[in-house]
């Protein structure tokens, strides 16, 4: 049941009103901006979407809006949990809404063994009616899905790809070398996108695409056609912004940037909170440098 999620995907921010509710009009604007900017894949309800503090009903509504505004772009819906039964239920719910695939994060806090990871994602892949993308982000979850385990999962016909944010280039190179045909590797870290794609990866699920959808699309497209010089020029221009997006916990900087651009409120749900003044000033300067602010 594999399908492609290659290209520049965006890990969508979930805008909230000042009162803390999901801001549906702002979300529609953000999705339309991504589509108009040429982004290839829409990824709602991931880490950047603050899914950890959203109810199941809110997550389903955000996925539905992304689908309504997608203009035919694939929607890869965040549907992870550290409880396998809940992750299965979320995957089924996202598929029922029409999502083209589900992004499922490695179980957090539990710290599974390799066999536990294999059993968890295997259960999701067996239960899901749409392709599953494994999300490896040990900086968030506390445990790494090692290359051997990931390659075991890659053999499952319903595991389509991995979003790799381990920070280990060696691990990624091993996966790229040994993966089965048709299994995609997507960068989970904007700053590593060019390096991953130079070694054969298929794209990125990007935080920075929220701010700069067109340039992120162009970077990935250039790398995909083998024009590494053009990709490097775009990468170098965006690198400061890519790094600033993680000077405080994601999505604090990126959502603050979107607020500075007038695209949504600077509204977070605790335990996330607004950034320091220094971070806000640095973001404003980076946006001006990219000619996004006067």
C-alpha positions in Angstrom: 0.0 0.0 0.0 3.0 2.3 -0.3 2.7 5.7 -1.8 5.1 8.5 -2.2 5.4 11.4 0.3 8.5 12.8 -1.5 9.4 16.4 -1.8 8.9 19.3 0.5 6.4 18.6 3.2 5.3 21.1 5.8 4.9 20.3 9.5 1.9 22.6 9.9 1.5 25.0 12.8 -1.9 24.9 14.5 -3.0 28.5 15.1 -4.9 29.2 18.2 -7.1 32.3 19.1 -6.2 34.5 22.0 -8.7 32.5 24.0 -6.9 29.3 23.1 -9.3 27.7 20.7 -8.2 26.3 17.3 -8.3 29.3 14.9 -10.0 27.7 11.9 -9.9 30.8 9.6 -6.2 31.2 10.3 -5.6 27.5 9.7 -7.3 27.7 6.3 -5.2 30.7 5.3 -2.0 28.9 6.4 -2.8 25.8 4.4 -3.8 27.8 1.3 -0.5 29.7 1.6 1.4 26.4 1.6 -0.5 25.2 -1.5 0.1 28.5 -3.3 3.8 28.3 -2.3 4.2 24.9 -4.0 4.6 22.7 -1.0 4.3 19.0 -1.9 2.9 17.4 1.3 0.7 18.8 4.1 1.5 17.4 7.6 -1.0 18.5 10.2 -1.1 17.5 13.9 2.6 16.7 14.4 4.9 18.2 17.0 4.9 21.6 15.3 1.1 21.5 15.3 1.1 21.2 19.2 -0.7 17.9 18.9 0.3 17.0 22.5 -2.1 19.6 23.9 -5.0 19.0 21.4 -8.0 16.9 22.0 -8.9 14.1 19.6 -11.8 16.1 18.3 -9.5 19.1 17.7 -7.0 16.9 15.8 -9.7 15.4 13.6 -11.0 18.9 12.8 -7.5 20.2 11.9 -6.9 17.2 9.6 -10.3 17.7 8.0 -9.6 21.4 7.3 -6.2 20.5 5.9 -7.9 18.1 3.5 -10.6 20.6 2.5 -7.9 23.2 1.6 -5.3 20.9 0.2 -6.2 21.4 -3.5 -5.2 17.7 -4.1 -1.9 17.8 -2.2 -1.3 14.7 -0.1 -2.2 15.0 3.6 0.0 13.0 5.9 -1.8 13.3 9.3 0.0 13.1 12.6 -1.5 10.2 14.5 1.1 9.1 17.1 0.8 8.0 20.7 2.9 6.1 23.3 0.0 3.8 23.8 -0.2 1.4 20.8 -3.9 1.0 21.1 -4.4 4.8 20.9 -2.0 5.1 18.0 -4.0 2.5 16.1 -7.3 4.3 16.8 -5.8 7.6 15.7 -4.5 6.1 12.5 -7.9 4.7 11.7 -9.6 8.0 12.5 -7.3 9.9 10.2 -7.8 7.4 7.4 -11.6 7.7 7.8 -11.3 11.4 7.3 -9.5 10.9 4.0 -5.9 11.4 5.0 -3.5 9.8 2.5 -1.1 8.6 5.2 -0.3 8.8 8.9 2.8 10.0 10.6 3.4 8.1 13.8 6.0 9.1 16.3 8.1 6.7 18.3 6.6 6.0 21.7 7.7 8.7 24.2 8.4 8.1 27.9 8.0 4.3 27.7 11.5 3.9 26.1 10.7 0.7 24.2 13.3 -2.0 23.4 13.9 -2.5 19.7 11.4 -5.4 19.8 8.9 -3.0 21.4 9.3 -0.5 18.6 8.9 -3.2 16.0 5.7 -4.5 17.7 4.3 -1.0 18.1 4.7 0.1 14.5 3.9 -3.3 13.1 0.5 -3.1 14.9 -0.2 0.3 13.4 0.9 -0.8 10.0 -1.4 -3.9 10.1 -4.4 -1.9 11.4 -4.1 1.2 9.2 -5.8 1.4 5.8 -3.4 4.1 4.6 0.4 4.1 4.5 2.4 4.7 7.7 5.4 7.0 8.0 7.6 6.2 11.1 8.8 9.4 12.9 12.1 8.9 14.7 12.9 11.9 17.0 14.8 10.7 20.1 15.3 14.3 21.3 11.6 14.4 21.9 10.8 10.8 22.7 13.8 9.8 24.8 14.7 6.8 22.7 16.1 6.1 19.2 14.7 3.7 16.6 18.0 2.2 15.5 18.8 1.5 11.8 18.4 -2.3 12.2 14.9 -2.0 13.7 13.9 0.7 11.2 15.0 -1.6 8.3 12.9 -4.4 9.7 9.9 -2.1 9.7 10.7 -0.9 6.2 10.1 -4.4 4.9 6.4 -4.1 5.9 4.4 -3.3 2.8 2.4 -0.6 4.6 5.4 1.2 6.1 6.1 3.8 3.4 8.8 6.0 4.8 10.7 7.4 7.8 10.9 10.9 9.0 14.4 10.8 10.4 15.3 13.3 13.1 17.9 11.3 15.1 20.6 13.8 14.3 22.9 10.9 13.4 24.1 11.1 9.8 25.7 7.8 10.2 22.4 6.1 11.1 20.7 7.8 8.1 23.4 6.7 5.7 23.0 3.1 6.9 19.2 3.3 6.3 19.7 4.8 2.8 22.2 2.2 1.9 20.2 -0.8 3.0 16.5 0.2 2.6 14.2 -1.8 0.4 13.1 -0.4 -3.0 10.2 2.1 -2.6 10.9 2.9 1.0 11.5 6.7 1.4 13.7 8.6 3.8 12.6 12.2 4.7 14.6 14.6 6.8 13.0 15.6 10.0 15.5 18.5 10.4 15.6 21.3 8.0 19.3 22.0 8.3 20.1 18.3 7.3 17.8 18.3 4.2 20.5 19.0 1.7 22.9 16.5 3.3 20.3 13.8 3.3 19.2 14.4 -0.2 22.8 14.5 -1.5 22.9 10.8 -0.3 19.6 9.8 -1.9 16.8 10.8 0.5 13.6 11.9 -1.0 12.7 15.1 0.9 11.9 16.8 4.2 9.0 17.4 6.5 9.9 21.0 7.3 9.3 23.5 10.1 10.8 26.4 8.1 8.3 25.7 5.2 5.7 27.4 7.5 7.6 30.6 7.0 9.1 30.1 3.5 7.1 27.5 1.6 8.4 28.5 -1.8 12.1 28.5 -1.0 11.8 25.2 0.8 10.1 23.7 -2.2 12.8 25.1 -4.5 15.6 23.7 -2.3 14.2 20.2 -2.3 13.3 20.3 -6.0 16.9 21.4 -6.9 18.4 18.7 -4.8 16.0 16.1 -6.3 17.1 16.9 -9.8 20.8 16.8 -8.8 21.4 20.6 -8.9 23.3 20.7 -5.6 24.8 24.1 -6.4 21.3 25.7 -6.6 20.1 23.7 -3.5 23.2 24.8 -1.6 22.6 28.5 -2.3 19.0 28.3 -1.0 20.1 26.2 2.0 22.7 28.8 2.9 20.2 31.6 2.6 17.7 29.9 4.9 20.2 28.3 7.4 19.9 31.1 9.9 16.1 30.8 10.0 16.3 27.0 10.1 18.5 27.2 13.2 16.6 30.0 14.9 13.5 27.8 14.7 15.0 25.6 17.4 16.7 28.1 19.7 13.6 27.6 21.9 11.3 24.5 21.8 9.6 24.0 18.5 7.0 25.4 17.6 7.6 28.5 19.8 9.9 30.3 17.3 8.1 29.3 14.1 4.7 30.3 15.5 6.1 33.6 16.7 7.5 34.2 13.2 4.1 33.6 11.7 2.6 36.1 14.2 5.2 38.7 13.2 4.1 38.1 9.6 0.5 38.7 10.6 -0.6 35.2 9.7 -1.8 34.0 13.1 -1.9 34.9 16.8 1.2 34.4 19.0 -0.9 32.0 21.1 0.4 28.8 22.8 -1.0 26.2 25.1 0.9 25.6 28.3 3.4 24.2 29.0 4.6 26.1 25.8 4.8 29.8 26.2 5.8 32.9 24.3 9.6 33.3 23.5 12.0 35.6 25.1 12.4 39.1 23.7 15.9 38.2 22.4 14.4 35.3 20.4 11.7 37.5 19.0 14.2 40.1 18.0 16.4 37.6 16.3 13.5 36.1 14.4 12.4 39.6 13.3 15.9 40.3 12.0 16.0 36.9 10.1 12.6 37.6 8.5 13.8 41.1 7.4 17.0 39.5 6.0 14.8 37.2 3.9 12.7 40.2 2.8 9.6 38.9 4.5 9.3 41.9 6.7 9.9 45.5 5.8 
